[in-house]
Amino acid sequence: MFQPILPLVPIKGLDPGRVALGERLFHDPRLSADSTVSCASCHNLKAGGVDGQRFSIGIGGAVGNINAPTVLNSAYNLAQFWDGRAATLEEQAVGPIHNPVEMGATMSQVIGRLEQDADLVARFGRLYPDGLTVANLLDAIATFERSLITVDSRFDRYLRGDREALSELEVDGYRRFREFGCASCHQGMMVGGNMYQKFGVLGDYFAGRAITSSDLGRYNVTGREEDRHVFKVPSLRNVALTAPYFHDGSATTLEQAVTAMARYQLGRDLSVADTEAIVAFLHTLSGTVPPVTP
């Protein structure tokens, strides 16, 4: 039977040395202005690649204005950030470093600081012909992030033929997920992440509330009216681990998120049984982060 979702596969051909170097940099607070915030501060790899906060805390206790998406499987996104303003993981890595509310540093400041670390300089020298540079630092972080593919979820095992991998309720949830139309946007290997969509196709999600710049979505990138409230469809991989949900972090549970999505995107009010089954299915999408060898 045709399946709208495909099993995740790891990205091959990554240099293991660069992956390990990128892992070190990902956890290095020296990338922030005051050496207190690292990439991992907002993207905890042991907690679904997020920090569990509605809005993340940056340097000096500054609070962001948009929910931090997971870094897991981000290599397969059509673009990075909710509004898709970064085409590559390398471009994405620059954003938080420069953002005054997040890490608040300059690349010259970061490179100058890292150049004082003889061991780190030596590692760059072994892995890159031109050693420690901005481009190579971003390449290492991006290479590490490309390794974060969460393979072997129970649902992937089911797709590969293991019919014992899911319970009857979970299989029924997948059926409802398809039949109700969820899979029209949440499909492919990432169960999303490969298209843009308006938040509020069949209902006005933003009615009766103050609109923030973060609510404008792709409009902030393109300036086109048709892109107002349009966002990258998030991947549902590991979604059971990444609460709270949506760009504004307004849904604190999967049940709330599923109910809201059905109402505003599909024009459907779900029964308790519908929600229970779909949430059960979504729990099967959690995979395993491969270990990194230093």
C-alpha positions as CSV (number, residue, x, y, z in Angstrom):
1,M,0.0,0.0,0.0
2,F,1.2,3.5,-0.8
3,Q,2.6,5.2,2.3
4,P,2.9,9.0,2.4
5,I,5.7,8.7,5.0
6,L,9.1,7.1,4.3
7,P,11.6,5.7,6.7
8,L,14.4,8.0,7.8
9,V,17.9,7.2,6.5
10,P,21.2,8.6,7.8
11,I,23.3,10.9,5.6
12,K,26.3,9.1,4.3
13,G,29.8,10.3,3.6
14,L,30.2,12.6,6.6
15,D,33.8,13.1,7.8
16,P,33.8,11.6,11.3
17,G,36.5,14.0,12.4
18,R,34.5,17.0,11.3
19,V,31.4,15.6,13.0
20,A,33.2,15.2,16.3
21,L,34.7,18.7,16.0
22,G,31.3,20.1,15.2
23,E,29.9,18.3,18.3
24,R,32.5,20.0,20.4
25,L,31.7,23.5,19.0
26,F,27.9,22.8,19.3
27,H,28.5,22.6,23.1
28,D,31.0,25.4,23.3
29,P,29.7,28.5,25.1
30,R,32.7,30.5,23.7
31,L,30.5,31.1,20.6
32,S,28.5,33.5,22.7
33,A,29.5,37.1,23.6
34,D,29.7,36.4,27.4
35,S,30.7,32.7,27.1
36,T,27.5,31.5,28.8
37,V,25.3,30.2,25.9
38,S,26.1,27.4,23.5
39,C,24.0,25.9,20.6
40,A,23.1,23.1,23.0
41,S,21.7,25.5,25.5
42,C,18.6,25.8,23.3
43,H,19.0,22.5,21.5
44,N,19.4,19.8,24.1
45,L,20.2,16.6,22.2
46,K,19.0,14.5,25.1
47,A,15.7,16.2,25.1
48,G,14.5,16.1,21.5
49,G,16.9,18.8,20.3
50,V,15.0,21.6,22.1
51,D,15.0,23.2,25.5
52,G,11.4,22.7,26.5
53,Q,10.8,26.4,26.9
54,R,8.2,28.5,25.1
55,F,10.9,31.0,24.3
56,S,14.6,30.4,24.9
57,I,16.9,32.4,27.2
58,G,19.9,34.0,25.6
59,I,22.8,36.0,27.0
60,G,22.1,38.2,29.9
61,G,18.8,36.5,30.5
62,A,17.3,37.9,27.3
63,V,14.1,36.1,26.2
64,G,13.5,35.3,22.6
65,N,10.2,35.8,20.8
66,I,9.8,32.5,18.9
67,N,9.9,28.8,19.9
68,A,13.2,27.1,19.2
69,P,12.7,24.3,16.6
70,T,14.5,21.0,17.1
71,V,17.9,20.6,15.5
72,L,17.4,16.8,15.1
73,N,16.9,15.8,11.4
74,S,17.2,19.4,10.4
75,A,19.5,18.5,7.5
76,Y,16.4,17.3,5.6
77,N,14.5,20.5,6.0
78,L,13.8,22.4,2.8
79,A,15.2,25.5,4.7
80,Q,16.0,26.5,8.3
81,F,14.1,28.6,10.8
82,W,10.3,28.8,11.0
83,D,10.3,31.4,8.2
84,G,12.9,29.6,6.0
85,R,15.2,32.5,5.9
86,A,18.4,30.3,5.9
87,A,18.8,28.0,3.0
88,T,21.5,25.8,4.6
89,L,22.7,24.7,8.0
90,E,25.8,26.8,7.6
91,E,23.6,29.9,7.2
92,Q,21.5,28.9,10.1
93,A,24.5,28.5,12.4
94,V,25.4,32.2,11.9
95,G,22.0,33.5,12.9
96,P,22.0,32.6,16.6
97,I,25.7,33.7,17.0
98,H,24.9,37.2,15.7
99,N,21.5,37.5,17.2
100,P,21.7,40.0,20.2
101,V,19.0,38.2,22.1
102,E,20.6,34.7,21.6
103,M,24.4,34.6,21.6
104,G,25.1,38.2,20.8
105,A,28.7,37.7,19.4
106,T,30.5,38.6,16.2
107,M,32.4,36.0,14.2
108,S,35.7,37.9,14.6
109,Q,35.2,37.8,18.4
110,V,34.5,34.1,18.3
111,I,37.4,33.3,16.0
112,G,39.8,35.4,18.2
113,R,38.7,33.5,21.3
114,L,39.0,30.1,19.7
115,E,42.4,30.9,18.3
116,Q,43.7,30.9,21.9
117,D,42.8,27.2,22.2
118,A,45.9,25.4,20.8
119,D,44.2,22.0,20.8
120,L,41.2,23.3,18.9
121,V,43.4,25.1,16.4
122,A,45.4,21.9,15.9
123,R,42.2,19.9,15.2
124,F,41.1,22.4,12.6
125,G,44.5,22.2,11.0
126,R,44.2,18.4,10.7
127,L,40.8,18.5,9.2
128,Y,40.9,21.6,7.0
129,P,43.7,22.8,4.7
130,D,43.2,26.4,5.8
131,G,42.7,25.6,9.4
132,L,40.4,27.6,11.7
133,T,38.3,30.0,9.7
134,V,34.7,31.3,9.9
135,A,33.7,29.1,7.0
136,N,35.3,26.0,8.5
137,L,33.8,26.6,11.9
138,L,30.3,26.8,10.3
139,D,31.1,23.7,8.2
140,A,32.0,21.7,11.3
141,I,28.8,22.6,13.1
142,A,26.7,21.9,10.1
143,T,28.4,18.6,9.5
144,F,27.7,17.6,13.1
145,E,24.1,18.6,12.7
146,R,23.8,16.5,9.5
147,S,24.7,13.5,11.6
148,L,21.7,14.0,13.9
149,I,19.3,11.7,12.0
150,T,17.1,9.9,14.4
151,V,16.9,6.5,12.8
152,D,15.0,3.3,13.9
153,S,11.8,4.8,15.2
154,R,9.1,2.2,15.9
155,F,7.1,3.7,13.0
156,D,10.1,3.2,10.6
157,R,10.3,-0.4,11.7
158,Y,6.6,-0.7,10.9
159,L,7.1,0.8,7.5
160,R,9.9,-1.7,6.8
161,G,7.6,-4.6,7.5
162,D,7.6,-5.2,11.3
163,R,3.9,-5.3,11.9
164,E,4.5,-5.9,15.6
165,A,6.2,-2.6,16.0
166,L,3.0,-0.7,16.6
167,S,-0.1,-1.4,18.7
168,E,-3.6,-1.5,17.3
169,L,-4.3,2.0,18.6
170,E,-1.1,3.4,17.0
171,V,-2.0,1.8,13.6
172,D,-5.5,3.3,13.9
173,G,-3.9,6.6,14.7
174,Y,-1.9,6.5,11.5
175,R,-5.0,5.6,9.5
176,R,-6.8,8.6,10.9
177,F,-3.8,10.8,10.3
178,R,-3.9,9.9,6.6
179,E,-7.7,9.9,6.2
180,F,-8.3,13.3,8.0
181,G,-5.7,15.0,5.7
182,C,-2.8,15.5,8.2
183,A,-0.5,13.8,5.7
184,S,-1.2,16.4,3.0
185,C,1.4,18.6,4.7
186,H,3.1,16.1,7.1
187,Q,4.6,13.6,4.7
188,G,7.9,12.3,3.3
189,M,10.9,11.1,5.4
190,M,10.5,14.1,7.8
191,V,6.7,13.9,8.2
192,G,6.9,17.6,7.3
193,G,9.7,20.0,6.9
194,N,9.5,20.0,3.1
195,M,6.9,22.8,2.3
196,Y,5.4,26.1,3.5
197,Q,1.8,26.5,4.6
198,K,-0.4,29.2,6.0
199,F,-1.2,28.8,9.7
200,G,-4.9,29.0,9.6
201,V,-6.1,27.5,6.3
202,L,-9.7,26.9,7.5
203,G,-9.8,29.1,10.5
204,D,-8.2,32.4,11.7
205,Y,-5.6,31.3,14.3
206,F,-4.6,34.9,14.9
207,A,-8.0,36.4,15.4
208,G,-8.4,38.4,18.6
209,R,-4.8,38.6,19.5
210,A,-2.0,41.1,19.2
211,I,0.2,40.2,16.2
212,T,3.9,40.0,16.7
213,S,6.7,40.1,14.1
214,S,7.2,36.4,14.7
215,D,3.5,35.7,13.7
216,L,4.2,37.1,10.2
217,G,6.3,34.1,9.2
218,R,7.5,34.1,5.6
219,Y,6.2,37.7,5.1
220,N,9.3,38.8,7.1
221,V,11.5,37.3,4.4
222,T,9.6,38.0,1.2
223,G,7.5,41.0,2.0
224,R,4.7,39.4,-0.1
225,E,1.2,39.7,1.4
226,E,0.4,36.1,0.4
227,D,3.2,35.0,2.7
228,R,1.7,36.6,5.8
229,H,1.3,33.9,8.6
230,V,3.0,31.3,6.3
231,F,5.5,29.1,8.0
232,K,7.7,26.1,7.2
233,V,5.6,23.0,8.1
234,P,7.5,21.5,11.0
235,S,8.7,17.9,10.9
236,L,6.8,15.6,13.3
237,R,9.8,13.4,13.9
238,N,10.3,13.1,17.6
239,V,7.4,15.5,18.1
240,A,6.4,13.7,21.4
241,L,9.7,15.1,22.8
242,T,9.5,18.7,21.6
243,A,6.8,20.4,23.5
244,P,5.7,23.2,23.6
245,Y,4.4,23.4,20.0
246,F,4.0,25.9,17.2
247,H,6.1,29.0,16.5
248,D,4.6,30.7,19.5
249,G,4.9,27.8,21.9
250,S,1.2,28.1,22.6
251,A,0.3,24.4,22.7
252,T,1.8,22.8,25.8
253,T,0.7,19.2,25.0
254,L,0.4,17.0,21.9
255,E,-3.3,16.8,22.5
256,Q,-3.7,20.6,22.3
257,A,-1.5,20.7,19.2
258,V,-3.4,18.0,17.4
259,T,-6.8,19.6,18.3
260,A,-5.6,23.1,17.1
261,M,-4.2,21.7,13.9
262,A,-7.4,19.9,13.1
263,R,-9.5,23.0,13.7
264,Y,-7.4,25.6,11.9
265,Q,-5.8,23.6,9.1
266,L,-8.5,21.0,8.4
267,G,-11.7,22.6,9.6
268,R,-12.4,19.6,11.7
269,D,-13.3,19.1,15.4
270,L,-11.8,15.8,16.6
271,S,-13.4,13.4,18.9
272,V,-11.6,12.3,22.1
273,A,-11.0,8.9,20.3
274,D,-9.6,10.7,17.3
275,T,-7.1,12.7,19.3
276,E,-6.1,9.7,21.4
277,A,-5.3,7.6,18.4
278,I,-3.4,10.3,16.5
279,V,-1.3,11.2,19.6
280,A,-0.5,7.5,20.1
281,F,0.7,7.4,16.5
282,L,2.8,10.5,16.9
283,H,4.6,8.9,19.8
284,T,5.9,6.2,17.4
285,L,7.9,8.8,15.5
286,S,10.6,9.1,18.1
287,G,13.9,7.7,16.9
288,T,17.5,7.4,18.2
289,V,20.3,9.9,17.9
290,P,23.4,8.2,16.7
291,P,26.4,8.3,19.1
292,V,29.3,10.7,18.3
293,T,32.8,9.4,18.5
294,P,35.2,12.2,19.8
